[in-house]
Amino acid sequence: MRRELRILSRTALAVCALLGTGPAAVAGTERAQTAGRPIVVVGTSLYEMRPGDRRTVDVWVSNVERGDLTDVSVSIDASALAAVSDDVDVPCDPDGDLVGECHGIGPVRDGVPVKVGDIRIGRPKAAAVGTYRLVRMAATTRGGPVDTNRFVVSVPETGPEFDRGAPKRVGLAPGGTMTLPGGFTNYSSYPLETAGVTLSLSSGLSLGERFRNCVFAPDEEAGRTEVLCTIKGPFAPRTSYDLDFGPLRADEHAMYEDITYKVQRVTAERPLFPFHSERAEQGSGPSELRAVVRTGATTSLRTDLSQGGLSSTVDVTNTADFAVEGATLRGRAGDVVPVEFTVRNLGPRARAARDKDENGTRSFRALWFSVPPGASVVKAPPGCVGYSNGVPPKYTEGFLGLGKPGGRGYGCGPVTSSRFAVGRMDRYRFEVRMDEPGSSSAGYVTTMYRAGDPRPENNKAPVSVEIR
């Protein structure tokens, strides 16, 4: 392995020199002294494939001669990757044997590499943990010399990884249930004695089973329930296991809900600590959550792993009507008048914020206040961010800061959690100076809680100025 890495290091230096990306002048000069030789270049010399990875490695042909190279052929032998992943694509490989033969590449001009294609590698197999494989390539012109290159794909040990759960997006009716699957793979070369499984459910969801080896800890501030389960093994190395969480229920007020799943190794030195909650309860049901060895074709396997976990979105067929109240600012020029704006959920259901509510702004706001001409904000609520523009920015353009006066627009986050119960009203109190005589109705307030609103007309209200 060390010898291969030394070879790869020298190859990488030569590639850097050819592309002008590194200080490998000596290696590059040695390659340039052989006339008429194409150089096969790869995007990397070493890849570590982790359980959630889907990687591509780009392959190029370069030329260090003054003339053009025509009719270059490149062969790619990635057959060793069959032991790494069941999902591998190789350029110029119509029969799918992971050996590609690319012909007729060119012209390849001096200093202008030509891309041959991408080698795509899907999620690695558990059986590949702790191993590495070589992909070999060769480039030649008709009757000319051959240039070779290679890169390494290795699969490191990462421990247990959650890889089975509900589909990425689920639809349920209010009060409806579904069977919630789960599962993980031990990406280790050693057995695990105990695994800790954590489910995080938004407040509109609940498990029908109260497993006695699980702790149920509601987090009212975050609007979630954390379920922490300690599952006894042993769990064999490079082996997958399935879980059955039983029925998952959406309550009558559920709307936009979600689930996240994680698993970790549990030891005496690293126990699975329950969340600090006065309402945390040990499960009192007759059954324990158990893991069984995965056999055969299992449904609900997921490839979109991220940071050792999965997440699912549960959309419940409910609606929630959000409304804002505007105002008319009245006073003499120079007066400072208070004004209060509100956002209210008129029901019939509760919901939290979701990505569609961002409206492309990359920053969620329960309320946006566009200050009308003829008035200036002298005091803003501490949870409202001031901007120099009167329209919601996409990123941080015109950012002034939290609670800063003098802004032409203010984005205000939810007062407590982003989940609005039916009837909840958030209030935002500003102090505004009357600057100019005359009147204006160009200001407004609106809410970002607009996705799926059955009455979008009450999502926005005018804010006007009347100078007495």
Secondary structure, 3 states (H helix, E strand, C coil): CHHHHHHHHHHHHHHHHHHCCCCCHHHHHHHHCCCCCEEEEECCCEEECCCCCCEEEEEEEEECCCCCECCEEEEEECHHHHHCECCEECCCCCCCCCEEEEEEECCEECCECEEEEEEEECCECHHHCCCEEEEEEEEEECCCCEEEEEEEEECCCCEEEEEECCCCEEEECCCCEEEEEEEEEEECCCCEEEEEEEEEEECCEEECCCCCCEEEEEECCCCEEEEEEEEEEEECCCCEEEEEEEEEEECCCCCEEEEEEEEEECCCCCCCCCCCCCCCEECCCCCCCCEEECCCCCCCECCCCECCEEEEEEEECCCEEEEEECEEEEECCCCEEEEEEEEEEEEECCECCCHHHHCCCCCCCCEEEECCCCEEEEECCCCEEEECCCCCCCCCCCEEEECCCCCCEEEECCCCCCCECCCCEEEEEEEEEECCCCEEEEEEEECCCCCCCCCHHHHEEEEEEEEC
